[in-house]
Structures are given as structure tokens and as C-alpha cells.
């Protein structure tokens, strides 16, 4: 039986009782739980999606609170991973929704497992390498997904229905060159554009989940809340799909690890993430005891945060590290090797 909490949504004829039941039977995977991801997760939780799977590699910091709507000051003080903090908050919003939290970096080794069984995937990531990876996995497994990005006052969104619409690589055949696009770190970001883009992504997801994929927008939507502009680009005119390496030729280069990196500069932060080979797990409690002799250490079951000189290093049980205080990958690798090991 469908809860009365969704009565106003059911009254909307395009959803109705049948559409609401479809929502209750759906699994949405949200990759990234920062600005876009928190808005997406809350909206879908309130809408009554049956399962939400939230994946994020990072932890809550004070600077997130301006735009990442699920988090609190206590989450930041306690350095709670974003996926876990979101899971806890969403459980208070709607106990009918099953929320799964994965504290992990999305990469070629794990993405197919993370999106397994998904009805729809929502992009809330901060780099094109991961988006190309999502595109590969979605096209390979025929899972609809919704791309989104926001920086400064500008944002874009695009919906991909495998075998029906152009995919992301129909628009961008290759990764943009490093430094060719503004980031949150260089241009900042306004919370209104985050809400606009995420809300459009959620609306597109609701069309798919409720059984109305014919209603999706088949172009790329572009918004600028400061310049008061709205554009729709017809993607079919951007590039001939006949030789798209992904959706036409079915070459899944990013799933195969082509172009994947070990060190990744993080958007909006003076930080570099260090990824490690599979099986490189850490015992955080034991490591904390060693590091106490050389710097300030804070540890919980989810992560260890270590401060030395002008650097802060966050370490996760899977072996990942986020080195704050540099954008230089070589410096970050060196610090990781010095204090953690290779």
C-alpha cells in the first residue's frame, strides 16, 4: 500500500498511483554526495524512491555547509564521511526508503558493481574522467543516467537513454584538457545554480522511474542564474553519432582503465586524492598510534585525519588518501609514501 505522504505527488497525473508504485520499486544510484548529490538524494528520498545507493569518497567539512544541504556543523566537527552523514539524515526524513552508503572512490574497478541493478544513475561528480566512466558503465549495461555540473553561476544537465539518445561521448569524444575548464576552486559556486541543476536532474529521473521516458529532455540544458540565461542545445546536431566510440562502436575505454589516474586533483579544494592498488587496505587505529608521534591525529571508524606542517592527510580504510594543502600530485604522492607507505 502506498503511503499517504505521497498524495500530492500522486495527484500529478503524469505520475499517479502506477508511477508512484514504480518509484517504490526503483533503485537510484547517486555517484557523488556533495552539492548536487545532497539535493538529489533528499528530493528522491522525499519522493519515495524505494532504494538510494549513495557513493562518495570524501568527508564533511565546514566549507561544504554553504551548499551541501544534508550536512550539519556536527557532521563537519566529527569528520563524518559524506555518504554516511547523508544516509543518517535521509533515514530521519523518510524511513520507508532504504539508503545504502558506500564510502568509496568511483573507479574502473568498482563502478560496475556499484551501479548493478540500478534503474537510473545520477551524476553528482566533479570531474570528466569519472563522468566518462559513468557513461561507459551506463551504456554497457543499458542504464539511463543524468549528467549534471555546476560551477560559478553556470550549470548544465543532459539525460542519456542508452540506445535511444546520444551519450556523453557523442558530445565530448575526448577528456577536456587539464585546466581548460573552470572549477569550484577557481570560480567558486553559488548554491542556487546547484539547486537548479540538481532539481532538473531529479525531474528527469522521475520521468524515467515513473515509466515516462518519452518525456525526458533530449538536448543539453544550460543555465546561468546570474546572467538570467537558459538555453537548450540539440545534441543530435553537435556531432554525427555514427562513429561514437562508446554508444556506437561499444568501446568502453574508461572501463578498461584507459586514461585513469592514480592522483586526482579535487574540485573546490586545494587537495589531491591518492588511489592505491586493489587490496591496499589500512588499519586506521594502528596507523593512528604511529602517526601521533609526528603530528595531530583524529580517527574514527570511517577515516583518519592527520595534520603535519601545512598539510592535512585524510586516510580511508580502503587505502585511499586525500592530501590537503597542495595541488601538486607529486608532492601528494611523496607525503603519502612518507607517512603511510607505498
Residue pairs with C-beta under 8 A, 6 or more apart in sequence:
2 10
2 17
2 20
2 21
2 24
2 48
3 48
3 96
5 48
5 94
6 20
6 47
6 48
9 15
9 20
9 47
9 48
10 16
10 17
10 19
10 20
14 210
14 212
14 215
15 23
15 206
15 210
18 210
18 211
19 209
19 210
19 211
19 212
20 48
20 210
22 209
22 210
22 211
23 47
23 48
23 49
23 50
23 206
23 209
23 210
24 48
24 49
24 50
25 50
26 49
26 50
26 51
26 119
26 120
26 209
27 49
27 50
27 51
27 52
27 53
27 117
27 118
27 119
28 44
28 49
28 51
28 52
28 53
28 118
28 119
28 120
28 121
28 122
28 205
28 209
29 53
29 55
29 114
29 115
29 118
29 120
29 121
29 122
30 37
30 40
30 41
30 44
30 52
30 53
30 54
30 55
30 121
30 122
30 124
31 37
31 55
31 106
31 114
31 115
31 121
31 122
31 123
31 124
31 125
31 130
31 134
32 55
32 56
32 106
32 123
32 124
32 125
32 126
32 130
33 41
33 54
33 55
33 56
33 68
33 70
33 82
33 83
33 86
33 124
34 56
34 58
34 64
34 68
34 82
34 124
34 126
35 64
35 67
35 68
35 124
35 150
35 189
35 191
35 194
35 198
36 122
36 123
36 124
36 148
36 149
36 150
36 194
36 197
36 198
36 201
37 54
37 56
37 82
37 86
37 122
37 124
37 198
38 68
38 69
38 70
38 71
38 82
38 86
39 69
39 194
39 195
39 198
39 199
39 202
40 122
40 124
40 198
40 201
40 202
40 205
41 52
41 54
41 70
41 86
41 90
41 99
42 69
42 70
42 89
42 90
42 93
43 198
43 199
43 202
44 52
44 202
44 205
45 52
45 90
45 93
45 94
45 97
45 99
46 93
46 94
47 202
47 206
48 94
48 96
48 97
49 97
49 209
50 97
50 98
51 97
51 98
51 99
51 100
52 90
52 97
52 98
52 99
52 100
53 99
53 100
53 102
53 114
53 118
54 83
54 86
54 87
54 99
54 100
54 101
54 102
55 83
55 102
55 104
55 106
55 114
56 81
56 82
56 83
56 86
56 102
56 103
56 104
57 103
57 104
57 105
57 106
57 273
57 316
57 320
57 322
58 81
58 82
58 266
58 322
59 79
59 80
59 81
59 82
59 302
59 303
59 305
59 314
60 68
60 71
60 75
60 76
60 79
60 80
60 81
60 82
60 85
61 76
61 79
62 73
62 76
63 268
63 269
64 71
64 76
64 82
65 71
65 72
65 73
65 76
66 191
67 189
67 190
67 191
67 194
68 82
70 85
70 86
70 89
70 90
71 82
71 85
71 86
71 89
72 85
72 89
75 85
78 300
79 298
79 300
79 302
79 303
79 305
79 314
80 88
80 300
80 302
81 101
81 103
81 302
81 303
83 101
83 102
83 103
84 101
84 103
84 302
86 99
86 101
87 99
87 100
87 101
90 97
90 99
91 99
102 114
103 302
103 303
103 316
103 317
103 318
104 110
104 114
104 318
105 273
105 275
105 318
105 320
106 114
106 125
106 130
106 133
106 134
107 133
107 260
107 275
108 133
108 254
108 255
108 256
108 257
108 260
109 278
111 133
111 134
111 137
111 255
112 137
112 140
112 141
112 255
115 121
115 134
115 137
115 138
115 141
115 143
116 141
118 143
119 143
119 144
119 208
119 209
120 143
120 144
120 145
120 146
120 205
120 208
120 209
121 134
121 137
121 138
121 143
121 144
121 145
121 146
122 145
122 146
122 148
122 201
122 202
122 205
123 131
123 134
123 145
123 146
123 147
123 148
123 149
123 201
124 148
124 198
125 131
125 134
126 183
126 184
126 266
126 267
126 268
127 264
127 267
128 172
128 175
128 176
129 175
129 254
129 259
129 260
129 261
129 264
131 147
131 168
132 168
132 169
132 172
132 175
132 254
132 259
133 254
133 255
133 260
134 145
134 147
135 145
135 147
135 160
135 167
135 168
135 169
135 246
135 254
136 246
136 252
136 253
136 254
136 255
137 143
137 252
137 255
138 144
138 145
138 160
138 162
138 167
139 160
139 162
139 167
139 246
139 247
139 250
139 252
140 250
140 252
140 255
142 162
142 163
143 162
144 159
144 160
144 161
144 162
144 208
144 213
145 159
145 160
146 157
146 158
146 159
146 160
146 201
146 204
146 205
147 156
147 157
147 158
147 159
147 160
147 168
148 155
148 156
148 157
148 158
148 197
148 198
148 200
148 201
149 155
149 156
149 157
149 197
150 189
150 193
150 194
150 196
150 197
150 198
151 181
151 182
151 183
151 184
151 187
151 188
151 189
152 182
152 187
152 188
152 189
152 190
152 193
152 226
153 190
153 192
153 193
153 224
153 225
153 226
153 227
154 193
154 222
154 223
154 224
155 193
155 194
155 196
155 197
155 222
155 223
155 224
155 225
156 197
156 220
156 221
156 222
156 223
157 197
157 200
157 201
157 204
157 217
157 220
157 221
158 168
158 171
158 219
158 220
158 221
158 235
159 165
159 204
159 208
159 216
159 217
159 218
160 166
160 167
160 168
161 208
161 213
161 216
162 247
163 247
164 213
165 216
165 218
165 235
166 235
166 236
166 238
166 239
166 241
166 244
166 247
167 244
167 246
167 247
168 246
169 244
169 245
169 246
169 247
170 235
170 238
170 239
170 241
170 244
170 246
170 247
171 220
171 235
171 238
171 239
173 239
173 244
173 245
175 259
183 267
183 268
184 267
184 268
185 267
185 268
185 269
185 270
189 268
190 225
190 226
192 225
193 223
193 224
193 225
196 223
196 225
197 223
200 221
204 216
204 217
207 213
207 215
207 216
208 216
217 232
218 235
218 236
219 232
219 233
219 234
219 235
220 232
220 233
220 235
221 230
221 231
221 232
221 233
222 229
222 230
222 231
222 232
222 233
223 229
223 230
224 230
241 247
241 248
242 248
243 249
245 251
245 253
246 252
246 253
253 259
254 260
261 275
262 274
262 275
262 333
263 272
263 273
263 274
263 275
263 329
263 332
263 333
264 272
264 273
264 275
265 271
265 272
265 273
265 327
265 329
266 272
266 273
266 322
269 324
270 324
270 325
270 326
270 327
271 322
271 323
271 324
271 325
271 326
271 327
272 322
272 323
272 326
272 327
272 328
272 329
272 331
272 332
273 320
273 321
273 322
273 323
274 320
274 321
274 322
274 323
274 332
274 333
274 336
275 320
276 318
276 319
276 320
276 321
280 318
280 319
281 317
281 318
281 319
282 304
282 315
282 316
282 317
282 318
282 319
282 340
284 299
284 301
284 303
284 304
284 315
284 317
285 299
287 304
287 315
287 340
288 297
288 299
288 304
288 306
291 297
291 304
291 306
291 339
294 308
294 339
295 306
295 307
295 308
296 306
296 307
296 308
297 304
297 305
297 306
297 307
298 304
298 305
298 306
299 305
302 316
302 317
303 314
303 315
303 316
303 317
304 314
304 315
305 312
305 313
305 314
305 315
306 312
306 313
306 314
306 315
306 339
307 313
308 339
310 325
311 323
311 324
311 325
311 326
311 335
312 323
312 324
312 325
313 321
313 322
313 323
313 324
313 335
313 336
313 339
313 340
314 321
314 322
314 324
315 321
315 340
321 332
321 336
321 340
323 331
323 332
323 335
323 336
326 332
326 335
